[in-house]
Amino acid sequence: MKHQYLPALFSLLLTGLALAAPAPTDWPSFRGNPRLTGVAVESLPPPLKLRWQIDAGSAVESTAAIVGDSVYLGTKHGAVLALRLDTGKVRWKFTAGDAIAASPCVVGDAVFVGDEDGSFYALNAKSGKLLWKFKALDKIISSANVTAGVVLFGAYDNTLYCLHAGTGKLKWKFKAEAQVHCSPCVTGGSVLIAGCDGKVRAIDLQTGKQQAAATIEANFAAAPAYENGIGYTGSLNGDFLAMRVTDGKLLWKFKEQEDGAACYAGAALAGDAVLFASRSGHLFRVDRATGHPRWTFTEKSGGDSSPVISGDTVYVGSGDGILYALELATGHKRWQFTAGGEIKASPAISHGVLVIGNTDGKVFCLGHAG
């Protein structure tokens, strides 16, 4: 299943694949950190102005990673692009075997991402050259997560994979009962996944053995978010829940009673707030301890974009092609930006800018003037 590339591997043995933690101001992965909390380190209050815009050549559903002076993202035509953060100019382009909906995860000198052919790639972050490649048995929508020298991702062959990040060698794999669409969430010694088999599972990071699970009469595609021993996620039939990781106990659960209720978006966590987005067109804040609703914001068209918290502001994309900025405390709209095509990607906020793509293939960089 694994293909090694000896020149690249030899280079890694000589120089080492640096897997140091990203800088605090970076946005290196789908939800900004291994716990998938969707919180930006820095505050970026609206209004924002367009810094630059590029055409990526095909739809961009992949959330950008921002590391240092570069932006990394994938396209539906199978390109992985590295862009200059200041101008949007292409630094390099890697062509994968199929469409890329997953978001790149950038750690040290490597970019990790999978495609819908089931191929998973490690690329050199500076040049885009292939370091190694691993082949799953079905497509990969799951965005990668990297921790403690390993890289984790799910696939439609019902499997969560754990690979050695430096070589791509399989460390372990966990077989679920249905597709693993979601991105894995790292909780310290465990990995959380919510699967199409109706189970939210905690899996031991070292052994790949299940530690705990909650079974819900629903399927899951959204990535769990984790904080202080508890995982939060939503299902494809509008169930939203909090699960204690140590034993799988549900601490609270509620069902959205709206037509079209379905959650593909990851939750955002800050303070006592949990934010969920639904395809019903609702973005809502609930109390972290109880699950009781605080406020609801209604979009014209629901979508898959996951909300991101930056200071006292919530940013989220929508199916109507609008990027919204809301007040975290009240849900009141503070600002909006019209992107055109549907926004399935989630905002990436780092180094004083917000980067996001849409299904028209446009990528936007927004920030303050000057």
N, C-alpha and C positions, 0 to 999 in steps of 0.2 A: 504493500500500500504506500510505502514511502520511497521517494526518489531523492537520493543524495547527489549534490553537485560538488564534486571533489575540489575544484579550484576555489569555490566560495568557502567550503568547509576548511580548506587549508589556510585560507586567509583569516578565517575566524579563529583558528587555533593559534595563529601567530599574533593577532592583534586583540583577540577577545571580542565577543559581542557585548558591548556595554549595555547593561540593563539597569543602569542607575535610575532612581526615581526621577520623573520629570520635574522641571522647575515648578514652584508653587503657582506661578501665573499661567502656566500652560493649560491647554484643554486637550489632553492627549488621546481621548477615546470617546465613545458614544455618549456617555452621560457625565464625562468630566473626571471621574475617579473610579477606582475598582468597586466601590460600594454602590455605584450607579445612582447617586442621590440627585444629580441634575442641578447642582449648585455651583455657580461661578465664584471663584475666589475674590474677584474684584467687582465693584459696583459700577454698572454702566447705565446711568439713568437716561431716559428719553427726554427730549427728542434726539433721534440720530439722523445723520446725513449720509448719503451714499458716498463712499470713498472710491470704490471701483466696482465694475461689473464685467463678467466675462461670459462667453458662450462655451460651455463644456462639450458641446457636440451631441449630447443626448441627455435624457432625463437624469436628474440628480436626486436620488432618494436617500443617499448615503449622508449621514451627518459628518461634517468636517472635523478633522483633528487639527488643532493649532499648536505647534511646538516651535519655540524659538521664532525665527523669521519666516517660517513656512506653513502653508496650509495643505492638508492632504485629504483627498476625497475620492470616491468611486463613482462611475457612471453606468447607466443601463446598457451601454455599448461595450462594457467590459474594460474601461480604462481606469487605471489608478493614476491620479494627477497629483503632482507636487507643485504648488504655486508660491510665488513670492507674496508674503503677507502685505507688503507695502504697495504693490502694484497689481497683483493678480497674474503677473506674467508666469508662464509655464516654466518651471525649472526642469522637470522631466516627466515622461509619460511611460507607464508600463501597461502593456496589453495583456489582459487575462484571457481565459478561455471562454468566458460567458459573462452575462450581466452581473454587476455588483450592486446589491442593495445594502449589504453590510457596511458598517462604518470602519474605517481604518483605526487601528490602535497603534500608537507610536510610542515606543519605549527605547530610550538610548539611541542606538544606531539602526534600529530596525522598524519597519512598518509591517504590521500583520493584518491580513484581510483575506476573506474567502469569497468565492463566486458561486453562481447558480449552476455550474457544472460539478460542484463538489470539490473543487481544488482550493487548497488553502496555501497562501503564499507568505513568505518572509522576504521582504525587499530591503535593500540598503537605503536608508532614509536620505542619504545625500545624493546618490546616483540613480536610484530606482532599479539597480541590478538585482537579479534574483539570487537570494542566499540559499533558500531551500524551498521545497514544495511537498505538500502532503495531500493525498487523495482520499477524501471521504467517499461514501457510497451513494450519496444523493446531495442535493443542493444545499448551499449554506446561505442563510439569510442572517443568522446570528452574528452579531458583532463580537470581535475577540476581546478578551480580558487577560491581562498579564499580571502575574504576581509571583514573587519568590522563585524566579527563574523558569516558570512554566507559562504556557499560553493555553487558554481555554476557549472553546467555542462549541456550539451545537450544530446539528445537521438534520436534514430530513430523512436520514437513515435511522432515526430514533435514538441517536447517540450524542452524548456529551463527551468531547475529546479533551484530553489533557496531554500536551506535548512539551518536550523540553524546548525552551525558546531558542537556545543556541544552535540546535541541530535539526529540529523537527521530528526527533525520535519520539515514538509513542511512550508515554509514562503509564497512562491507564485510560480506559474508556468505560463510561457508564451507559448501559442500555436501558432506555425508557420504554414505555409501551406505545408511544406514538412520536411524531416529529418533535424535535427540539428547535422551535422557531426562535425562541427568546435568546437574548444575550445573557450569559452567565454573570451572576453577581457574587463578588468575593466578600466574605464576611470576616475574614481572619483565618481561622482553621477550616472553614467550610465554604462550599460553593452552593448558591441557590439557583434553581431553575424552576420555571413554571411551564408545564408542557401541554401539548395537545392531548395528553392522556388524562387531563383533569387533576393532576397532582402538582402540588408545590413541594419541592424536595430540598432537603439539606444534605449535601454529599461531602464526605471527608476529603479535604484537599490533598492529603498525602496518599490515601489508599484508593479513592474512588468508590468507597462503600457508602451506601445510604445511611445517614444518621437519624433522620426524622422526615416525616411527610404529612401533609394534610391533603385529603381527597375532597374535591369539590365537584358537583355535578355540572361541570362546564369545562371548556377547553381554554387554554391560555396561549397567547402569543407575545404579550407584553413582558418586558424584562422586569424582574423584581428590583426594588430598591431596599437598602438595608441601613439601619441605624440602631445602635444600642440593643442588640439582641433580637430585633424584630424585622421581618421582611414584609414589604407592602407591594401589592400588585392588583391588577384588574383582569377580568376574564372576557371572553368573546361573547358572553350573553349578559354582560352588565353587572356581574358580581365584583365587588371591591372588598379587599380584606387585608387584615394584619395577622401575621403568623409568627408565633414564637419559634425561633430557630432550634432551640435545644431539644424540644419535644414535639414540634409540629402542631401545637395547640393553636386554634383560631382564637384570637383575642377579641376581634370583632369582624363582622361582615355585614354589608348592606347591598341591596340590589337597586340599580337605577331603573326606575319605572318609566322608560321613554322608548319610543319607537327608534330602532336603529342602535340601541345601546350595545356597544362592543368596544373593548379597550385593546388597542395595539400599542399604545403609548406608555412609556415608562413613567412611574410616579416621580415627583420631585419632593424632597424633604428638607425642611428648615425650621428650627425651633419646634413649636407645637403644631406646625402646618404640614399636611400632606396634600399634594395637588395631583388630581387625576384628570385626564382628558379622554373623552368618549367620541365615538363616531356619530353619536346622536347630535353632536354640535355643542355639547356642554363641556366646559372646563370648570371643575369645582374644587374648593378647598374644604377639607374636613379636619376635625380635631384629631391629633395623632393618638391621644390616649383612648378616645371613645369611638371614633369614626363618625361623630355627629357633624352634619354639614354646617359650614360657616357662611359660605357664599357660593353662587353659581354664575358664571359668565356664559352667555349663549352666542356662539358664532353663527354666521349664515350657513356654513357647511362644515360638518365635523371632519376630522382627519386623523392621521397617524402621527403627527408631530408631537414629540414629548415636550412638556413645559420645562423651562429652565428659570431658576431663581437667581437674580443678580441684585444684591442689596435688597431694597424694598420693592423691586419690580419683578414681575413674571413676564417672560417672553414665550410666545408659542405661535407656531405656524398653523394654517388652516387649509381646508379643502377649497376655500374660495380664493386662495392665492394671496391672502393677507397675513402679514406678520403683525401680531398684536402685542402691545405692552400694557400690562395691567398692574394696578396697585395691589401688592401682596395682601395688605390688611383688609381691603374691602372688595377687591375684584373689579373696581371701576376702571374703565378704559382710559389710559393716559395718552396713547399715541398709537398710530398704525402705519404700516408701510405696505404698499401694493406691489407685489412681486410679479403678478401675472398668472403663471401656471400654478397648479396645486402644490402646496408645500407639504411633503411627506417627511422630509428631513427635519431634524431638530436643530435649534440654535446652538452654535458653538461660540463661547464668549471668552476672550483672552486678549491680553496685550492692548486693551483699550478699544477693541472692535468686536463686532458680532458678524459671523459668517454663516450664510445659509444658502442652500440651492433649492431649485424647484423642478417640476416635471417638464418645463419648457427647456431645460438644460442650462438655465441661467444660474450663475453663482454671484451673490451679492456680498459685499463687505461694507458694513455700516459702522459709523463711529461719530465722534464729536468733531466739529469743525476745527481745523488747525492742526 
